[in-house]
């Protein structure tokens, strides 16, 4: 499977998790997507983002094309 996602158990302070969850809600992202966005931003700012990293999918649900199939939106 190409680009199989890695699973990770992450332990966070409850107050930090709540703040990230609120921020994610404000930006219409899941908490998981918000954490990934923040990690990607930190990697980019530090000059450590790997060239081979795939792009994040756009916010919200994938759009449906004319055939009724879902496709990932690009943002």
DSSP file (Angstrom, degrees, kcal/mol; ACC not computed):
  #  RESIDUE AA STRUCTURE BP1 BP2  ACC     N-H-->O    O-->H-N    N-H-->O    O-->H-N    TCO  KAPPA ALPHA  PHI   PSI    X-CA   Y-CA   Z-CA
    1    1 A X    >         0   0    0      0, 0.0     3,-0.9     0, 0.0     2,-0.1   0.000 360.0 360.0 360.0 121.2    0.0    0.0    0.0
    2    2 A X  T 3   +     0   0    0      1,-0.2     0, 0.0     2,-0.0     0, 0.0  -0.446 360.0   5.2 -71.5 144.8    1.6    3.3   -1.0
    3    3 A X  T 3  S-     0   0    0      1,-0.2    -1,-0.2    -2,-0.1     2,-0.2   0.842  80.4-173.8  53.5  41.2    1.7    6.0    1.7
    4    4 A X    <   -     0   0    0     -3,-0.9    -1,-0.2     1,-0.1     2,-0.2  -0.482  26.3-117.8 -65.5 134.2    0.4    3.8    4.5
    5    5 A X        -     0   0    0     -2,-0.2     2,-0.3     1,-0.1    -1,-0.1  -0.487  20.9-125.3 -77.9 141.6   -0.1    6.0    7.5
    6    6 A X        -     0   0    0     -2,-0.2     2,-0.4     2,-0.0    -1,-0.1  -0.638  18.4-137.9 -83.4 142.5    2.0    5.3   10.7
    7    7 A X        -     0   0    0     -2,-0.3     2,-0.4     2,-0.0    -1,-0.0  -0.841  24.5-178.9-102.1 141.1    0.1    4.8   13.9
    8    8 A X        -     0   0    0     -2,-0.4     2,-0.6     2,-0.0    -2,-0.0  -0.994  26.1-139.3-145.3 130.5    1.4    6.5   17.1
    9    9 A X        -     0   0    0     -2,-0.4     2,-0.5     2,-0.0    -2,-0.0  -0.815  28.4-170.7 -87.2 124.3    0.3    6.5   20.7
   10   10 A X        -     0   0    0     -2,-0.6     2,-0.6     2,-0.0    -2,-0.0  -0.971  12.6-154.2-122.9 124.2    0.8   10.0   22.0
   11   11 A X        +     0   0    0     -2,-0.5     2,-0.3     0, 0.0    -2,-0.0  -0.869  22.8 175.2 -99.3 123.8    0.5   11.0   25.6
   12   12 A X        -     0   0    0     -2,-0.6     2,-0.2     2,-0.0    -2,-0.0  -0.914  39.8-100.2-126.3 151.8   -0.4   14.6   26.2
   13   13 A X     >  -     0   0    0     -2,-0.3     4,-2.5     1,-0.1     3,-0.5  -0.518  39.5-123.4 -61.1 135.0   -1.3   16.7   29.1
   14   14 A X  H  > S+     0   0    0      1,-0.2     4,-2.5     2,-0.2     5,-0.2   0.848 111.2  53.0 -55.2 -36.3   -5.1   17.0   29.2
   15   15 A X  H  > S+     0   0    0      2,-0.2     4,-2.0     1,-0.2    -1,-0.2   0.884 109.9  48.2 -67.3 -37.5   -5.0   20.8   29.1
   16   16 A X  H  > S+     0   0    0     -3,-0.5     4,-2.4     2,-0.2    -2,-0.2   0.924 112.0  49.6 -67.1 -44.6   -2.7   20.7   26.0
   17   17 A X  H  X S+     0   0    0     -4,-2.5     4,-2.7     1,-0.2    -2,-0.2   0.927 110.7  49.9 -59.9 -45.0   -5.0   18.2   24.3
   18   18 A X  H  X S+     0   0    0     -4,-2.5     4,-2.2    -5,-0.2    -1,-0.2   0.894 110.7  49.6 -61.8 -40.3   -8.1   20.3   25.0
   19   19 A X  H  X S+     0   0    0     -4,-2.0     4,-2.2     2,-0.2    -1,-0.2   0.908 113.1  46.3 -66.0 -41.6   -6.3   23.4   23.6
   20   20 A X  H  X S+     0   0    0     -4,-2.4     4,-2.8     2,-0.2    -2,-0.2   0.899 111.5  52.1 -66.7 -40.0   -5.3   21.6   20.4
   21   21 A X  H  X S+     0   0    0     -4,-2.7     4,-2.2     2,-0.2    -2,-0.2   0.898 110.7  47.3 -64.0 -40.7   -8.8   20.1   20.1
   22   22 A X  H  X S+     0   0    0     -4,-2.2     4,-2.1     2,-0.2    -2,-0.2   0.929 113.2  48.6 -64.7 -44.6  -10.4   23.6   20.3
   23   23 A X  H  X S+     0   0    0     -4,-2.2     4,-1.4     1,-0.2    -2,-0.2   0.913 110.6  51.3 -61.0 -44.0   -7.9   25.0   17.8
   24   24 A X  H  <>S+     0   0    0     -4,-2.8     5,-2.8     1,-0.2     3,-0.3   0.914 108.9  51.1 -59.9 -43.7   -8.6   22.1   15.5
   25   25 A X  H ><5S+     0   0    0     -4,-2.2     3,-1.2     1,-0.2    -1,-0.2   0.887 106.5  54.2 -61.5 -39.5  -12.4   22.7   15.7
   26   26 A X  H 3<5S+     0   0    0     -4,-2.1    -1,-0.2     1,-0.2    -2,-0.2   0.827 114.4  41.4 -62.6 -31.5  -11.9   26.4   14.9
   27   27 A X  T 3<5S-     0   0    0     -4,-1.4    -1,-0.2    -3,-0.3    -2,-0.2   0.234 114.3-114.6-102.4  12.3  -10.0   25.4   11.7
   28   28 A X  T < 5S+     0   0    0     -3,-1.2    32,-0.9     1,-0.2     2,-0.3   0.872  74.9 125.2  56.4  42.3  -12.4   22.5   10.8
   29   29 A X      < -     0   0    0     -5,-2.8    -1,-0.2    30,-0.1     2,-0.1  -0.847  64.9-108.4-120.8 160.7   -9.7   19.9   11.3
   30   30 A X     >  -     0   0    0     -2,-0.3     4,-2.2     1,-0.1     5,-0.2  -0.456  35.9-110.3 -75.9 162.4   -9.7   16.7   13.4
   31   31 A X  H  > S+     0   0    0      1,-0.2     4,-2.4     2,-0.2     5,-0.2   0.911 121.1  52.9 -60.5 -41.0   -7.4   16.8   16.4
   32   32 A X  H  > S+     0   0    0      1,-0.2     4,-2.3     2,-0.2    -1,-0.2   0.921 109.3  47.5 -60.5 -45.5   -5.1   14.3   14.7
   33   33 A X  H  > S+     0   0    0      1,-0.2     4,-2.5     2,-0.2    -1,-0.2   0.860 110.4  53.3 -65.5 -34.8   -4.9   16.5   11.5
   34   34 A X  H  X S+     0   0    0     -4,-2.2     4,-2.4     2,-0.2    -2,-0.2   0.919 109.1  48.1 -66.0 -43.1   -4.1   19.6   13.7
   35   35 A X  H  X S+     0   0    0     -4,-2.4     4,-2.4     2,-0.2    -2,-0.2   0.918 112.6  49.1 -63.1 -42.9   -1.3   17.8   15.4
   36   36 A X  H  X S+     0   0    0     -4,-2.3     4,-2.7     2,-0.2    -2,-0.2   0.913 110.4  50.9 -62.9 -41.4    0.1   16.6   12.1
   37   37 A X  H  X S+     0   0    0     -4,-2.5     4,-2.4     1,-0.2    -2,-0.2   0.917 111.3  48.3 -61.3 -43.1   -0.2   20.2   10.7
   38   38 A X  H  X S+     0   0    0     -4,-2.4     4,-2.3     2,-0.2    -1,-0.2   0.899 112.1  48.6 -65.5 -40.6    1.7   21.5   13.7
   39   39 A X  H  X S+     0   0    0     -4,-2.4     4,-2.5     2,-0.2    -2,-0.2   0.910 111.9  49.3 -65.0 -41.9    4.4   18.9   13.4
   40   40 A X  H  X S+     0   0    0     -4,-2.7     4,-2.6     2,-0.2    -2,-0.2   0.903 110.7  50.4 -63.9 -40.5    4.8   19.6    9.7
   41   41 A X  H  X S+     0   0    0     -4,-2.4     4,-2.8     2,-0.2    -2,-0.2   0.921 111.3  48.5 -62.6 -43.6    5.1   23.4   10.4
   42   42 A X  H  X S+     0   0    0     -4,-2.3     4,-1.8     2,-0.2    -2,-0.2   0.910 112.0  49.0 -63.7 -42.1    7.7   22.8   13.0
   43   43 A X  H  <>S+     0   0    0     -4,-2.5     5,-3.2     2,-0.2     6,-0.8   0.917 113.3  47.0 -63.2 -43.0    9.7   20.5   10.7
   44   44 A X  H ><5S+     0   0    0     -4,-2.6     3,-1.4     4,-0.2    -2,-0.2   0.931 111.4  50.4 -63.9 -46.2    9.5   23.1    7.9
   45   45 A X  H 3<5S+     0   0    0     -4,-2.8    -1,-0.2     1,-0.3    -2,-0.2   0.835 112.6  47.7 -61.5 -32.9   10.5   26.0   10.2
   46   46 A X  T 3<5S-     0   0    0     -4,-1.8    -1,-0.3    -5,-0.2    -2,-0.2   0.454 114.4-117.5 -87.2  -0.8   13.5   23.9   11.4
   47   47 A X  T < 5S+     0   0    0     -3,-1.4    -3,-0.2    -4,-0.3    -2,-0.1   0.791  86.5 111.5  71.0  27.3   14.5   23.0    7.8
   48   48 A X      < +     0   0    0     -5,-3.2     2,-0.4    -6,-0.2    -4,-0.2   0.265  29.9 127.1-117.7   9.6   13.9   19.3    8.6
   49   49 A X        -     0   0    0     -6,-0.8     2,-0.1    -5,-0.1    -9,-0.0  -0.568  62.7-122.9 -70.5 121.8   10.9   18.5    6.4
   50   50 A X    >   -     0   0    0     -2,-0.4     3,-1.4     1,-0.1    -1,-0.1  -0.394   6.6-134.8 -67.3 141.4   11.8   15.5    4.3
   51   51 A X  T 3  S+     0   0    0      1,-0.3    -1,-0.1    -2,-0.1    -2,-0.0   0.809 104.7  58.3 -62.9 -29.8   11.4   16.0    0.5
   52   52 A X  T 3  S+     0   0    0      2,-0.0    -1,-0.3     0, 0.0     2,-0.2   0.485  77.4 117.8 -83.4  -1.6    9.7   12.6    0.3
   53   53 A X    <   -     0   0    0     -3,-1.4     2,-0.1     1,-0.1    -4,-0.0  -0.456  65.5-125.7 -67.3 133.4    6.9   13.6    2.7
   54   54 A X        -     0   0    0     -2,-0.2     2,-0.1     1,-0.1    -1,-0.1  -0.344  30.0 -96.4 -74.3 161.3    3.5   13.5    1.0
   55   55 A X        -     0   0    0      1,-0.1     2,-0.2    -2,-0.1    -1,-0.1  -0.437  38.8-108.2 -74.8 151.3    1.2   16.6    1.1
   56   56 A X        -     0   0    0     -2,-0.1    19,-0.3     1,-0.1     2,-0.1  -0.524  36.4-111.3 -74.2 148.2   -1.5   16.8    3.7
   57   57 A X        -     0   0    0     -2,-0.2    17,-0.2     1,-0.1     3,-0.1  -0.457  42.7 -92.5 -75.5 156.0   -5.0   16.4    2.4
   58   58 A X        -     0   0    0     15,-1.7    15,-0.1     1,-0.1    -1,-0.1  -0.085  49.8 -83.1 -64.8 166.9   -7.2   19.5    2.4
   59   59 A X  S    S+     0   0    0     -3,-0.1   -30,-0.1   -30,-0.1    -1,-0.1  -0.302  89.7  16.8 -68.7 154.4   -9.5   20.4    5.3
   60   60 A X  S    S-     0   0    0    -32,-0.9    13,-0.1    -3,-0.1     2,-0.1  -0.165 106.4 -27.1  81.2-173.5  -13.0   18.9    5.6
   61   61 A X  S    S-     0   0    0      1,-0.1     2,-0.0    11,-0.1    12,-0.0  -0.419  74.3 -95.5 -74.8 149.5  -14.5   15.8    3.9
   62   62 A X        -     0   0    0     -2,-0.1    10,-0.2     1,-0.1    -1,-0.1  -0.373  47.2-108.7 -61.3 144.6  -13.2   14.7    0.5
   63   63 A X  E     -A   71   0A   0      8,-0.9     8,-3.3     7,-0.1     2,-0.4  -0.397  25.4-123.6 -73.3 151.1  -15.2   16.0   -2.3
   64   64 A X  E     -A   70   0A   0      6,-0.2     6,-0.2    -2,-0.1     2,-0.1  -0.822  22.7-145.8 -94.2 134.1  -17.5   13.7   -4.3
   65   65 A X    >   -     0   0    0      4,-2.9     3,-1.9    -2,-0.4    -1,-0.0  -0.266  39.2 -83.7 -86.8-175.9  -16.9   13.6   -8.1
   66   66 A X  T 3  S+     0   0    0      1,-0.3    -1,-0.1     2,-0.1    -2,-0.0   0.761 127.2  57.9 -62.0 -27.3  -19.7   13.2  -10.7
   67   67 A X  T 3  S-     0   0    0      2,-0.1    -1,-0.3     1,-0.1     3,-0.1   0.497 117.7-109.0 -83.2  -2.1  -19.6    9.4  -10.3
   68   68 A X  S <  S+     0   0    0     -3,-1.9     2,-0.2     1,-0.4    -2,-0.1   0.352  78.3 131.2  90.5  -6.8  -20.4    9.6   -6.6
   69   69 A X        -     0   0    0     -5,-0.1    -4,-2.9     1,-0.1    -1,-0.4  -0.512  59.1-119.3 -76.9 147.6  -16.9    8.5   -5.7
   70   70 A X  E     -A   64   0A   0     -6,-0.2     2,-0.3    -2,-0.2    -6,-0.2  -0.670  30.1-173.6 -87.4 144.8  -15.0   10.5   -3.1
   71   71 A X  E     -A   63   0A   0     -8,-3.3    -8,-0.9    -2,-0.3     2,-0.3  -0.974  30.7-103.1-133.8 149.7  -11.8   12.2   -4.1
   72   72 A X        -     0   0    0     -2,-0.3     2,-0.2   -10,-0.2   -10,-0.1  -0.535  34.6-134.0 -75.7 134.6   -9.3   14.0   -1.9
   73   73 A X        -     0   0    0     -2,-0.3   -15,-1.7   -15,-0.1     2,-0.4  -0.502  12.5-136.3 -82.2 155.9   -9.4   17.8   -2.2
   74   74 A X              0   0    0     -2,-0.2   -17,-0.1   -17,-0.2    -1,-0.0  -0.937 360.0 360.0-113.8 138.5   -6.3   19.8   -2.6
   75   75 A X              0   0    0     -2,-0.4    -1,-0.1   -19,-0.3   -18,-0.1   0.357 360.0 360.0-120.5 360.0   -5.8   23.0   -0.6
